[in-house]
Amino acid sequence: MFKKKPALVTASLVTLVSTTAMAQEAAGGAAANAFDAQAMAALGAGVAMGLAVLGGGIGQGRAAGSAVEGISRNPGAASRIQTAMLLGMALIESLVLFGFAMAFLLQGKVGG
């Protein structure tokens, strides 16, 4: 039964376990909440940079590969393909830089 639908089982477990994992004791007070917020900001900064670099690298690799394939199929359209590829690369890179800026801003929240 469980071998047929692993995604459903995983989603069910995450849903059931996450509610008890986020419960907080009353004794912690404001100090624990401030520390938790700083820890989550640091985690968010790391995840933001990782996803930005991963997505940007994959996107640029696919764009360059598709452009080379298009140029090899139709060498006469090389200049038009190259122009579109460079524009796409610039937009992808701007998204990566936006992710870096968000990570930098989140990292500024960690210092206290």
ZIKALIN-V76203 format. One record per residue. N is the residue number from 0. RES is the residue in three letters. SS is DSSP state (helix for helix, strand for strand, loop for the rest). PHI is phi in degrees with one decimal (none if undefined). BURIAL is I if it has 24 or more other ideal C-beta (glycine too) atoms within 12 Angstrom, else O. Layout:
n = <N,N>
res = <RES,RES>
ss = <SS,SS>
phi = <PHI,PHI>
burial = <BURIAL,BURIAL>
This chain:
n = <0,1,2,3,4,5,6,7,8,9,10,11,12,13,14,15,16,17,18,19,20,21,22,23,24,25,26,27,28,29,30,31,32,33,34,35,36,37,38,39,40,41,42,43,44,45,46,47,48,49,50,51,52,53,54,55,56,57,58,59,60,61,62,63,64,65,66,67,68,69,70,71,72,73,74,75,76,77,78,79,80,81,82,83,84,85,86,87,88,89,90,91,92,93,94,95,96,97,98,99,100,101,102,103,104,105,106,107,108,109,110,111>
res = <MET,PHE,LYS,LYS,LYS,PRO,ALA,LEU,VAL,THR,ALA,SER,LEU,VAL,THR,LEU,VAL,SER,THR,THR,ALA,MET,ALA,GLN,GLU,ALA,ALA,GLY,GLY,ALA,ALA,ALA,ASN,ALA,PHE,ASP,ALA,GLN,ALA,MET,ALA,ALA,LEU,GLY,ALA,GLY,VAL,ALA,MET,GLY,LEU,ALA,VAL,LEU,GLY,GLY,GLY,ILE,GLY,GLN,GLY,ARG,ALA,ALA,GLY,SER,ALA,VAL,GLU,GLY,ILE,SER,ARG,ASN,PRO,GLY,ALA,ALA,SER,ARG,ILE,GLN,THR,ALA,MET,LEU,LEU,GLY,MET,ALA,LEU,ILE,GLU,SER,LEU,VAL,LEU,PHE,GLY,PHE,ALA,MET,ALA,PHE,LEU,LEU,GLN,GLY,LYS,VAL,GLY,GLY>
ss = <loop,loop,loop,loop,loop,helix,helix,helix,helix,helix,helix,helix,helix,helix,helix,helix,helix,helix,helix,helix,helix,loop,loop,loop,loop,loop,loop,loop,helix,helix,helix,helix,helix,helix,helix,helix,helix,helix,helix,helix,helix,helix,helix,helix,helix,helix,helix,helix,helix,helix,helix,helix,helix,helix,helix,helix,helix,helix,helix,helix,helix,helix,helix,helix,helix,helix,helix,helix,helix,helix,helix,helix,helix,loop,helix,helix,helix,helix,helix,helix,helix,helix,helix,helix,helix,helix,helix,helix,helix,helix,helix,helix,helix,helix,helix,helix,helix,helix,helix,helix,helix,helix,helix,helix,helix,helix,helix,helix,loop,loop,loop,loop>
phi = <none,-76.1,-73.3,-81.3,-133.6,-68.6,-68.1,-67.3,-66.2,-63.2,-63.3,-65.1,-64.8,-63.2,-65.9,-75.6,-82.0,-67.2,-68.3,-81.7,-71.6,-90.5,-67.9,-122.8,-73.5,-76.1,-74.8,-66.0,73.7,-71.5,-64.8,-67.7,-66.6,-65.0,-65.8,-63.2,-65.2,-67.3,-65.6,-69.5,-66.0,-65.1,-64.0,-63.2,-64.1,-66.1,-67.3,-61.8,-67.3,-62.1,-69.2,-64.3,-68.9,-63.3,-64.8,-64.9,-65.4,-65.4,-63.6,-68.6,-64.7,-67.9,-65.1,-66.5,-63.1,-67.8,-66.1,-63.7,-65.0,-65.6,-68.1,-69.9,-80.0,-140.4,-62.8,-69.1,-98.6,-60.3,-68.0,-68.9,-67.4,-65.2,-63.8,-65.8,-65.0,-64.7,-64.4,-62.5,-61.6,-64.8,-67.8,-62.9,-65.7,-66.4,-67.8,-65.0,-66.6,-64.4,-62.3,-64.3,-64.3,-64.8,-64.2,-64.8,-66.4,-65.8,-64.9,-66.3,-77.2,-77.7,-60.7,114.9>
burial = <O,O,O,O,O,O,O,O,O,O,O,O,O,O,O,O,O,O,O,O,O,O,O,O,O,O,O,O,O,O,O,O,O,O,O,O,O,O,O,O,I,O,O,I,I,O,O,I,I,O,O,I,O,O,O,I,O,O,I,I,O,O,I,O,O,O,I,O,O,O,O,O,O,O,O,O,O,O,O,O,I,O,O,O,I,O,O,O,I,O,O,I,O,O,I,I,O,O,I,O,O,O,I,O,O,I,O,O,O,O,O,O>
